Amino acid sequence: MVLKNLFGGGPLSEKKIEKITKLVCNPYCQPDVRKREMCRLLDDEQPAALRAVLKRFNFNSNGGIADEEEKKWLENQMVDMGKLAIEPLEDYIRTGKQLTYALRAYHRLQGGEQSAAFFIKVMQEYGPDAYRAIEAKLQIVWQLAEYLEDERVIEGLEPFVEDHSDDIRWAVFDLLEKVADSGKLKPEVQKGFSGKMGTLLTDDSAGPRIQRRVAELLADREWQVDASSTEVASVLASEFFIDKKLYVRRRGKPKA
C-alpha cells in the first residue's frame, strides 16, 4: 500500500473523512494532492474511508490519460486491500455511475463466478425500469460479457430486453447472439427471449431501430414468437411478416 502507516494518529473521524473526501473528489485539485488524500483514506482501512475513496471513480479530472492512470492506480490499491475492499466495492457498484474500474477490481478480488452472480444481482435490483441508472447498468452488461460461459448471465439479462434504454437492449442482444453462436443457449431461455422480443415487434413505443434489430435476429435464427405476436409493426411491414407457424420471415423483393 502506497504510504501505508505513514499518517498515524488513529482512525479517522467521520468529519475528517468527509473533509478528505472533498479533496479527493475535487477534479481541479493537483493530482499529487488528490493521491495523497486518497492514501490517507486507504491507510485508514475503515469501511467508511474505503467507501469514500471510491467516490474518486465518479468524476473525470483534467487530462484524460492522467485521469485514467489515477483510476487504474486506485483500482490496484483496492485489490491490494483484499477482503477489506469487497463490501465497499459492493456498496459502490450498487450506487455509483462510473463503474468500470470498480467492476474490474471486484472481478480481480472475487473471480468470475462470484462476480457474475453479484453483477446479475445488482442488475436485478435496478430492474428494466431504472432509467436513472442507464449508464451504470450498461457498464455492468459490458462486464458481464466476460462471463458468458456462466449460463446464469444470459438468463439474468432476459428482463432487460424490455429496458427503457435502447443501448442496454442492444448490448443484451449482442450477448444473446454470442451465446446462441456458441451453441450454449438453452431452449427454455431462448423461448423466454423470443416471447419478449415478439412483443417488441408489435409495440410501436419500442422504436424502429430496436424493432428492426429484433426482427432480423428472430428471422435469421428462425426463432418462433408466441401466439400473442401475430403481425409486425407498420414500420417493419414492408420488410418482415409473421407466418402461420409464428416465425418471423423476410419478404421477398418485388420482381422488376
C-alpha positions in Angstrom: 0.0 0.0 0.0 1.4 3.4 -1.0 2.3 5.5 2.0 1.0 2.8 4.3 1.2 3.6 8.0 2.9 7.0 7.4 0.0 9.1 8.7 -0.8 7.5 12.0 -3.0 9.3 14.6 -5.6 6.6 15.0 -8.8 6.0 13.0 -10.2 8.9 11.0 -13.3 10.6 12.4 -16.4 10.9 10.3 -15.8 14.7 9.9 -12.2 14.1 8.9 -13.2 11.5 6.3 -15.8 14.0 4.9 -13.1 16.7 4.7 -10.6 14.5 3.0 -13.2 13.2 0.5 -13.9 16.8 -0.7 -10.2 17.0 -1.8 -10.3 13.5 -3.3 -13.4 14.4 -5.3 -12.1 17.8 -6.5 -11.4 17.5 -10.2 -9.4 20.7 -10.2 -7.1 19.6 -7.3 -3.5 18.9 -8.1 -3.1 15.1 -8.8 -0.4 14.7 -6.2 -2.6 16.3 -3.5 -5.5 14.1 -4.5 -3.4 11.0 -4.4 -2.0 11.9 -1.0 -5.6 12.3 0.3 -6.6 9.0 -1.2 -3.7 7.4 0.5 -4.9 8.7 3.9 -8.3 7.1 3.3 -6.8 3.8 2.1 -4.4 3.8 5.1 -7.3 4.2 7.5 -8.9 0.9 6.2 -12.3 1.7 7.8 -15.2 0.7 5.6 -16.4 4.4 5.7 -13.0 5.5 4.5 -12.8 2.9 1.7 -16.4 3.8 0.6 -15.3 7.5 0.5 -12.1 6.9 -1.6 -14.2 5.0 -4.2 -16.0 8.2 -5.0 -12.9 9.2 -7.0 -14.3 6.9 -9.7 -17.4 9.0 -10.1 -15.8 12.0 -11.9 -13.2 12.8 -14.6 -10.3 15.1 -13.7 -8.5 17.3 -16.2 -6.3 15.3 -18.6 -7.7 12.1 -19.9 -4.5 10.0 -19.7 -3.7 11.2 -16.2 -7.3 10.6 -15.1 -7.2 7.0 -16.3 -3.9 6.4 -14.7 -5.2 7.7 -11.4 -8.2 5.5 -11.5 -6.2 2.5 -12.5 -3.9 3.2 -9.6 -6.9 3.3 -7.2 -8.2 0.0 -8.8 -4.9 -1.6 -7.9 -4.9 -0.2 -4.4 -8.4 -1.7 -3.8 -7.2 -5.1 -5.0 -4.2 -4.8 -2.6 -6.7 -4.2 0.2 -8.0 -7.8 -0.2 -11.1 -8.7 1.7 -11.4 -5.3 3.3 -12.3 -3.8 -0.1 -15.1 -6.2 -1.0 -18.0 -4.7 0.9 -17.1 -1.1 0.0 -16.8 -2.1 -3.6 -20.2 -3.8 -3.5 -21.8 -0.7 -2.0 -20.2 1.5 -4.7 -21.2 -0.8 -7.5 -24.8 -0.6 -6.3 -24.9 3.2 -6.2 -22.1 4.6 -8.4 -22.3 5.7 -12.0 -18.8 5.2 -13.4 -18.3 1.6 -12.5 -15.7 0.2 -14.9 -12.7 0.3 -12.6 -14.7 -0.9 -9.6 -16.1 -3.8 -11.6 -12.6 -4.8 -12.6 -11.3 -4.5 -9.0 -14.2 -6.7 -7.8 -13.5 -9.3 -10.5 -9.9 -9.4 -9.6 -10.8 -10.0 -5.9 -13.7 -12.4 -6.3 -13.1 -14.2 -9.6 -15.6 -14.8 -12.4 -18.2 -17.0 -10.8 -18.8 -14.8 -7.7 -18.5 -11.6 -9.8 -21.1 -12.8 -12.3 -23.5 -13.7 -9.6 -23.1 -10.3 -7.8 -23.4 -8.2 -11.0 -26.5 -10.0 -12.1 -28.0 -9.4 -8.6 -27.2 -5.7 -9.0 -28.9 -5.6 -12.4 -32.0 -7.3 -10.9 -32.0 -4.8 -8.1 -32.1 -2.0 -10.6 -34.6 -3.6 -13.0 -35.5 -2.6 -16.5 -37.5 0.5 -15.3 -34.5 2.2 -13.6 -34.0 4.8 -16.3 -31.7 6.9 -14.0 -29.3 4.0 -13.8 -28.8 3.5 -17.5 -25.1 4.3 -17.5 -24.4 2.0 -14.6 -26.4 -0.8 -16.0 -24.8 -0.6 -19.4 -21.3 -0.8 -17.8 -22.4 -3.9 -15.9 -23.8 -5.5 -19.1 -20.4 -4.9 -20.8 -18.6 -6.5 -17.8 -21.0 -9.5 -17.9 -19.8 -10.2 -21.4 -16.7 -11.6 -19.8 -18.7 -14.4 -18.1 -20.9 -15.8 -20.9 -19.7 -19.3 -20.1 -21.8 -18.9 -17.0 -25.4 -19.7 -18.1 -26.8 -17.5 -15.3 -25.6 -14.5 -17.1 -27.8 -14.6 -20.2 -30.8 -15.9 -18.1 -30.4 -12.9 -15.8 -30.4 -10.5 -18.6 -33.6 -11.6 -20.2 -35.8 -9.0 -18.5 -33.6 -6.2 -19.9 -34.9 -6.9 -23.4 -37.6 -4.6 -22.1 -35.3 -1.9 -20.6 -36.0 1.8 -21.1 -32.7 2.2 -22.8 -32.1 1.2 -26.4 -28.4 1.0 -25.7 -28.9 -1.6 -23.0 -31.3 -3.6 -25.1 -28.8 -3.5 -28.0 -26.0 -4.7 -25.7 -28.2 -7.6 -24.4 -29.0 -8.6 -28.0 -25.2 -8.7 -28.7 -24.6 -11.0 -25.8 -27.6 -13.1 -26.7 -26.2 -13.7 -30.2 -22.8 -14.6 -28.8 -24.3 -17.3 -26.5 -26.5 -18.6 -29.4 -23.5 -18.8 -31.7 -21.6 -20.8 -29.0 -24.5 -23.4 -29.1 -25.0 -23.0 -25.3 -28.3 -21.2 -25.3 -30.9 -23.3 -23.5 -34.2 -23.8 -25.4 -36.2 -22.5 -22.5 -34.1 -19.4 -22.2 -34.3 -18.8 -26.0 -38.1 -19.2 -25.7 -38.3 -16.6 -23.0 -36.3 -14.1 -25.0 -38.3 -14.9 -28.1 -41.6 -14.1 -26.3 -40.4 -10.7 -25.1 -38.9 -9.9 -28.5 -42.1 -10.9 -30.3 -43.9 -8.4 -28.1 -41.4 -5.7 -29.1 -42.3 -6.3 -32.8 -45.8 -5.1 -32.2 -45.1 -2.3 -29.7 -44.6 1.0 -31.6 -43.1 2.6 -28.5 -40.1 0.2 -28.8 -38.8 2.4 -31.7 -37.9 1.3 -35.3 -34.1 0.8 -34.5 -34.8 -1.9 -31.9 -37.7 -3.4 -33.8 -35.6 -3.9 -36.8 -32.8 -5.5 -34.8 -35.3 -7.8 -33.2 -36.9 -8.7 -36.5 -33.5 -9.5 -38.0 -32.4 -11.6 -35.1 -35.6 -13.6 -35.0 -35.8 -14.1 -38.8 -32.1 -15.0 -39.2 -32.2 -17.6 -36.4 -35.7 -18.9 -37.1 -36.9 -18.4 -33.5 -40.7 -18.6 -33.0 -42.6 -15.9 -31.3 -45.5 -16.6 -29.1 -49.2 -16.6 -30.2 -49.8 -13.1 -28.9 -47.5 -11.7 -31.6 -49.2 -12.2 -35.0 -48.1 -9.2 -37.0 -45.2 -6.8 -37.0 -45.4 -3.1 -36.5 -46.2 -1.0 -39.5 -42.7 0.4 -39.8 -41.5 -3.2 -40.5 -44.4 -4.4 -42.6 -42.7 -3.8 -45.9 -39.7 -6.0 -44.9 -41.0 -8.6 -42.5 -44.1 -10.6 -41.6 -45.0 -13.4 -39.1 -46.2 -16.6 -40.7 -48.8 -19.0 -39.5 -46.3 -21.0 -37.6 -45.2 -17.9 -35.7 -41.8 -17.5 -37.5 -40.6 -14.0 -38.5 -39.9 -14.1 -42.2 -38.4 -11.6 -44.6 -40.5 -10.5 -47.5 -39.2 -11.3 -50.9 -38.0 -8.5 -53.1 -40.7 -7.5 -55.6 -39.9 -8.5 -59.2 -38.8 -5.8 -61.6 
